[in-house]
Amino acid sequence: MKIIIIGAGEVGFNIAQRLSEENQDVVVIEKDPNKIRHIQNVIDVQAVLGSGTNPSILNEAGIKESDIIVAATDSDEANLIACFFAQHLTDYITKIARVRNPDYMKHREIFNQDFFNIDLIINPQSEMVASMLKLMEVPGASEVIDFVDGRIKLIGITIKNDSPLVGQKLSSFNDYEHAILVGVIIRGEKVIIPSGHDTIQPNDLIYFVAHREETPNIFRLLNLREEGLGRVIIIGGGETGLDLATSLDTTNINTKIIEKDGQICLELAEKLKKVVVLNGDATDREFLIEENIADVDIMVVLTGDDENNILISLLGKALGAKKTVTKIGKLSYIPLVSAIGIDTVVSPRLSAIKTILQYIRKGKVICVAPLKGEGAEAIEFEALETSDIVNIPLSKVKFPKEAIIGAIVRGEEIIIPKGHNMIKPHDHLIIFALKGAIPKLEKLFTVKLEYF
């Protein structure tokens, strides 16, 4: 598969790096010479200096022989024009465009017509808000990701020092009526695909798969409190803060939004009915105390400044906020923030990468979710009739050591797999994998040529 990526910002660079590590044929188009040099020094990909809106540059990059084009520059207009030219320069190519302007998103139908015919429009803001709303469905979790149309939830939980799980071997979880399988442990910057002999330690972030209806039972089994969501405070009244507040405006959750710009506060107050709008500075300790931050279940920090977001989140935690959700733009910050006490990170760039990867993976990939720090992924595959993995016991499948099947979903049934289980055609599998195992998994799940 040949993939052209336009734009070597954080999204484009990280996708190119990930695909290069998996030996994909990648070409990056970038008009900044400094970024081109950086790519050539760091990643084994072809780099073309120029604009992705230039048909001659697209031809130089090999548009006619390419399978996918990903337009991920910081300019919505450049991304759309690049996809327009790709549509007319080659008979068929999958076109993916990052579009951040909410006004464009109100007219999504334009992108699906013959003029653009874009296969995937990515709006990182809406993806990020959706992630935050899912997280609020399970307040005790550090991360929540939906699979199988929301029926299955991938739940990440940070283990506290006083947790009864500390010191337990994962093999002991078999006593819970096969209700849970821990697929990934993130310990500091180390990502572990565990075996039954691994032991849970304080501050581990563990990921497991659960049926939506079974989530409360599993929390009780693991002696974790799943308290209801009573109060939410949103810091930052920009587009993301407004979108989240608008979604919560229709619920019974007691929600406030804090914004230090008075004019923006007036605009927010006109658009929101139930959400209380406050004009104030969230870096002001006394202001937060006056707003009873200690009684807040979730504090969501969404200003446009990463460092400010980190500072406000730490201040909120110190003053008693039960949980913080912090927007971080720079991907390099994400592995570090958990170590300093921040509960959950959301990132528009990581949301974009997650969605793009879903389209690029081989095999019948339904959903891809990069896990914290991007060292591992959770992938939802559909097992097809001629995949190498179907109709034989799992104990006989040459499954990569760096990966584990977290669950088999067969209709309404969820199976926590053992060696004797067999995967049947059209089963959905939730698989945890380190980055190095992805190509091996794709080979297992790719339809053989004789199928056609």
C-alpha positions in Angstrom: 0.0 0.0 0.0 1.3 3.4 -1.0 0.2 6.4 1.2 0.8 10.1 0.6 0.7 12.3 3.6 0.4 16.1 3.1 1.7 18.1 6.0 4.5 17.2 8.4 3.0 18.7 11.5 2.5 16.6 14.6 -0.4 14.6 13.0 1.3 14.0 9.7 4.6 13.3 11.2 3.3 10.8 13.8 1.2 8.9 11.2 4.2 8.8 8.8 6.5 7.5 11.6 3.9 4.9 12.7 3.5 3.6 9.1 7.2 3.7 8.4 7.8 1.4 11.4 5.4 -1.0 9.8 7.3 -0.9 6.5 4.5 0.8 4.6 5.4 2.8 1.4 5.0 6.4 2.6 5.5 9.8 0.9 5.3 13.0 2.9 4.7 16.3 1.1 5.7 19.4 3.1 6.5 23.0 2.0 8.7 23.8 5.1 12.3 22.9 4.3 13.2 22.5 8.0 10.4 19.9 8.5 11.6 18.1 5.4 15.1 17.8 6.8 13.7 16.6 10.1 11.7 13.9 8.4 14.6 12.8 6.3 16.8 12.5 9.4 14.3 10.7 11.6 11.9 8.6 9.4 12.6 6.2 6.6 10.1 7.7 4.1 10.2 9.7 0.9 10.0 13.4 1.5 8.9 15.9 -1.2 9.4 19.6 -0.8 6.4 21.6 -2.0 2.7 22.2 -1.6 0.1 19.4 -1.6 -2.2 21.8 -3.5 0.1 21.8 -6.5 -0.9 19.1 -9.0 2.7 18.9 -10.3 3.9 18.1 -6.7 1.2 15.5 -6.3 2.3 13.8 -9.6 6.0 14.0 -8.4 4.9 12.2 -5.2 3.3 9.4 -7.2 -0.4 10.2 -6.8 -1.3 7.9 -9.7 0.2 4.9 -8.0 -1.0 5.7 -4.5 -3.8 4.0 -2.6 -4.5 6.7 0.1 -3.9 10.4 0.5 -4.1 12.0 3.9 -4.3 15.8 3.9 -3.3 16.8 7.4 -2.0 20.4 7.1 -3.0 23.2 9.5 -5.1 24.7 6.7 -8.6 23.3 6.0 -8.6 24.9 2.6 -5.3 23.4 1.6 -6.5 19.9 2.7 -9.7 20.2 0.7 -7.9 21.5 -2.4 -5.4 18.6 -2.2 -8.2 16.1 -2.1 -10.0 17.8 -5.0 -6.9 17.5 -7.2 -6.3 13.9 -6.0 -9.9 13.1 -7.1 -9.1 14.4 -10.7 -5.5 13.1 -11.0 -6.2 9.4 -10.5 -9.0 7.0 -11.1 -9.4 5.9 -7.5 -7.7 6.9 -4.3 -9.0 7.0 -0.7 -9.1 10.6 0.4 -8.8 11.7 4.0 -8.9 15.3 5.0 -8.6 17.0 8.4 -11.1 19.8 8.7 -11.3 21.9 11.9 -13.6 24.8 11.0 -17.0 24.1 12.6 -18.7 26.1 9.8 -17.4 23.6 7.2 -18.7 20.7 9.4 -22.3 22.1 9.1 -22.2 21.3 5.4 -20.6 17.9 5.4 -22.8 16.7 2.5 -20.8 18.9 0.1 -17.7 16.7 0.8 -19.5 13.5 -0.2 -20.6 14.7 -3.6 -18.7 14.0 -6.9 -17.0 17.4 -6.7 -14.9 16.4 -3.7 -15.9 12.8 -3.0 -13.8 12.7 0.2 -14.0 9.3 2.0 -13.3 10.6 5.5 -13.6 14.0 7.0 -11.8 14.3 10.4 -12.9 17.0 12.8 -10.5 16.6 15.8 -12.7 18.8 18.0 -15.8 16.7 17.6 -13.9 13.5 18.1 -12.4 14.9 21.3 -15.7 16.0 22.7 -17.2 12.6 21.9 -14.3 11.0 23.9 -15.0 13.3 26.9 -18.7 12.5 26.9 -17.9 8.7 26.9 -15.6 9.3 29.8 -18.4 10.9 31.7 -20.5 7.8 31.3 -18.0 6.0 33.5 -16.7 8.6 36.0 -14.4 6.2 37.8 -12.3 5.5 34.6 -9.2 7.2 33.3 -10.2 6.5 29.7 -13.2 5.0 28.0 -13.3 3.9 24.3 -16.3 2.4 22.6 -16.2 -0.7 20.4 -18.9 -2.7 18.6 -21.2 0.4 18.2 -20.8 1.2 21.9 -21.9 -2.2 23.2 -18.3 -3.0 24.3 -16.3 -0.5 26.4 -12.5 -0.4 26.7 -11.9 1.0 30.1 -8.7 2.3 31.5 -8.3 2.6 35.3 -5.4 4.1 37.2 -4.6 2.0 40.2 -4.2 4.0 43.4 -1.8 3.2 46.3 -4.7 2.0 48.5 -6.4 -0.1 45.9 -7.2 -3.7 46.9 -5.9 -4.7 43.4 -2.3 -3.8 44.3 -0.2 -6.9 44.5 -2.7 -9.2 42.8 -1.6 -11.4 39.9 -3.7 -11.2 36.8 -4.4 -14.9 36.9 -6.5 -14.3 40.0 -9.0 -12.3 37.8 -10.1 -15.7 36.4 -12.2 -16.0 39.6 -14.5 -13.2 38.4 -16.6 -15.5 36.3 -14.5 -14.7 33.2 -15.8 -11.2 33.4 -12.5 -9.4 32.8 -9.2 -9.7 30.9 -6.5 -7.0 31.4 -5.1 -6.4 28.0 -2.5 -3.7 28.6 -0.7 -2.3 31.6 1.0 1.1 31.3 3.6 1.5 34.0 5.3 4.9 33.7 6.5 5.0 30.1 6.6 1.2 29.8 3.8 -0.6 27.9 3.2 -4.2 28.9 1.1 -6.9 27.2 0.6 -8.9 30.3 0.4 -12.6 31.1 -1.3 -14.2 34.1 1.9 -14.0 36.1 2.1 -10.2 36.0 1.2 -8.4 39.2 -0.6 -5.0 39.4 1.4 -2.2 41.0 0.4 1.2 42.4 -0.1 3.9 39.6 -0.5 1.3 36.9 -2.9 2.2 34.2 -4.7 -1.0 33.3 -7.0 -1.5 30.3 -9.8 -4.1 30.2 -12.8 -4.8 28.0 -16.4 -4.9 29.4 -19.9 -5.2 28.1 -21.7 -1.9 28.6 -24.3 -3.3 30.9 -21.7 -5.2 33.0 -19.6 -2.2 33.8 -21.1 -1.5 37.2 -20.8 -5.2 38.2 -17.1 -5.2 37.2 -16.4 -2.1 39.2 -17.9 -3.8 42.2 -15.9 -7.0 41.6 -12.7 -5.0 41.5 -13.7 -3.0 44.6 -13.8 0.2 42.7 -16.4 2.9 43.4 -18.4 4.0 40.4 -20.0 7.1 41.7 -22.6 9.1 39.8 -21.7 12.3 38.1 -23.0 15.3 40.0 -20.9 18.4 39.2 -18.7 19.3 36.3 -16.7 22.4 35.8 -15.3 23.3 32.3 -12.4 25.7 32.1 -12.2 27.6 28.8 -15.1 28.9 26.7 -13.6 28.3 23.3 -15.1 26.1 20.6 -14.3 22.9 22.4 -15.6 24.2 25.7 -18.8 25.4 24.1 -19.4 22.1 22.3 -18.9 20.1 25.5 -21.1 22.6 27.5 -23.8 22.4 24.8 -23.9 18.6 25.1 -24.2 18.8 28.9 -26.8 21.5 28.6 -29.5 18.9 27.9 -28.6 16.7 30.9 -29.2 17.0 34.6 -25.5 17.3 35.4 -24.8 20.4 37.4 -22.3 22.1 35.0 -20.4 25.4 35.1 -18.1 26.9 32.5 -15.4 29.4 33.5 -14.0 31.8 31.0 -11.8 34.9 31.8 -12.8 36.9 28.7 -16.0 38.9 29.6 -17.2 39.2 26.0 -16.9 35.5 25.4 -18.9 34.9 28.6 -21.8 37.0 27.3 -21.8 35.0 24.1 -21.8 31.7 26.0 -24.6 32.9 28.2 -26.8 33.6 25.2 -26.2 30.1 23.8 -26.5 28.0 27.0 -29.6 27.6 29.0 -28.8 25.4 32.1 -25.0 25.6 32.2 -23.9 28.4 34.5 -21.3 30.8 32.9 -18.7 32.4 35.2 -16.3 35.1 34.3 -13.0 34.4 36.2 -9.4 33.2 36.1 -9.1 29.5 36.8 -5.4 30.0 37.8 -6.7 32.0 40.8 -6.7 29.7 43.8 -9.2 31.8 45.8 -11.6 31.9 42.9 -11.6 28.1 42.6 -12.2 27.7 46.3 -15.1 30.1 46.1 -16.6 27.9 43.4 -16.3 24.8 45.7 -13.8 23.0 43.5 -13.5 20.3 46.2 -17.0 19.2 45.4 -16.5 18.8 41.7 -16.6 15.3 40.2 -14.8 16.2 37.0 -12.8 19.3 36.1 -12.3 19.6 32.3 -9.6 22.0 31.3 -9.8 23.2 27.7 -7.9 26.5 27.3 -5.7 27.0 24.2 -2.5 26.8 26.2 -1.0 23.4 27.2 1.1 24.7 30.0 -1.8 26.7 31.4 -4.0 23.6 31.2 -1.5 21.5 33.2 -1.1 24.2 35.8 -4.9 24.6 36.3 -5.4 20.8 36.5 -2.7 20.4 39.1 -4.2 23.3 41.1 -7.7 21.8 40.8 -6.4 18.4 42.0 -4.6 20.0 44.9 -7.8 21.8 46.0 -9.8 18.6 46.0 -11.3 18.1 42.5 -12.0 14.3 42.2 -10.9 14.0 38.6 -9.3 16.2 35.9 -9.6 15.9 32.2 -6.9 18.0 30.5 -6.6 19.0 26.9 -3.0 18.7 25.6 -2.0 19.7 22.1 1.7 18.7 22.1 1.9 14.9 21.8 5.3 14.9 23.4 3.7 16.0 26.7 1.3 13.2 26.9 3.6 10.5 28.4 4.7 12.9 31.0 1.6 14.4 32.5 0.3 11.3 34.3 3.5 11.1 36.3 2.8 14.5 37.7 -0.8 13.8 38.9 -3.1 14.6 36.0 -5.8 11.9 35.6 -6.9 11.9 31.9 -5.6 13.6 28.8 -7.5 14.4 25.7 -5.8 15.5 22.5 -7.2 16.8 19.2 -4.1 15.5 17.4 -4.3 12.1 19.0 -8.0 11.9 18.1 -7.1 12.7 14.5 -4.4 10.0 14.4 -6.8 7.4 15.9 -9.4 8.0 13.2 -6.9 8.1 10.3 -5.3 4.8 11.4 -8.7 3.1 11.2 -8.8 3.8 7.4 -5.2 2.8 6.8 -5.1 -0.6 8.5 -5.3 -3.7 6.3 -7.9 -6.4 7.0 -11.4 -5.7 8.2 -10.6 -3.1 10.8 -13.6 -1.5 12.5 -11.9 0.7 15.0 -8.4 1.7 16.1 -7.6 3.4 19.4 -4.0 4.4 20.3 -3.6 4.0 24.0 -2.0 6.4 26.4 1.5 7.3 25.1 0.8 5.6 21.7 3.0 2.6 22.6 0.1 0.3 22.1 -3.2 0.1 20.2 -6.6 -1.5 20.8 -8.0 -2.7 17.5 -11.4 -4.0 16.6 -11.1 -6.6 13.8 -13.8 -8.5 12.0 -12.7 -12.1 11.3 -13.4 -12.9 7.7 -14.0 -16.3 6.2 -10.5 -16.8 4.8 -8.5 -15.2 7.5 -5.7 -17.4 8.9 -7.2 -17.1 12.4 -10.7 -18.6 11.9 -12.0 -22.1 12.7 -8.9 -23.4 14.6 -8.3 -23.3 18.4 -6.5 -20.2 19.5 -3.8 -22.3 21.1 -2.8 -23.3 17.6 -2.8 -19.8 16.1 0.6 -18.2 15.5 -0.4 -15.1 17.4 2.2 -12.4 18.0 3.7 -12.4 21.5 3.3 -8.6 21.6 -0.5 -8.9 21.3 -3.4 -10.4 23.1 -7.1 -10.9 22.3 -9.1 -9.1 25.0 -12.5 -10.3 23.9 -14.4 -12.1 21.2 -17.8 -10.6 20.4 -20.3 -13.0 18.7 -23.6 -11.4 18.3 -24.7 -10.3 21.8 -22.3 -12.7 23.4 -18.9 -11.6 24.8 -16.3 -14.3 25.2 -13.1 -13.8 27.3 -10.9 -16.1 25.2 -9.0 -19.2 26.3 -6.8 -21.5 24.3 -9.6 -23.9 23.4 -11.9 -21.1 21.9 -12.2 -20.9 18.2 -12.9 -17.7 16.2 -15.7 -17.9 13.8 -16.3 -15.9 10.6 -17.7 -12.4 11.3 -16.7 -12.5 15.0 -15.5 -9.1 16.2 -12.2 -9.3 18.1 -10.9 -6.6 20.5 -7.1 -7.0 20.3 -4.4 -5.2 22.4 -1.1 -4.9 20.6 2.3 -3.2 20.8 3.2 -1.2 17.7 5.6 -3.9 16.4 2.9 -6.5 16.3 0.6 -4.6 14.0 2.0 -5.9 10.6 1.8 -9.5 11.9 -1.9 -9.0 13.0 -2.7 -7.5 9.6 -1.3 -10.6 7.9 -3.5 -12.9 10.1 -6.7 -10.9 9.3 -6.2 -10.0 5.7 -8.4 -11.8 3.2 -6.5 -14.2 1.0 -6.4 -13.5 -2.7 -8.1 -16.8 -3.6 -11.2 -15.4 -1.8 -11.8 -13.2 -4.8 
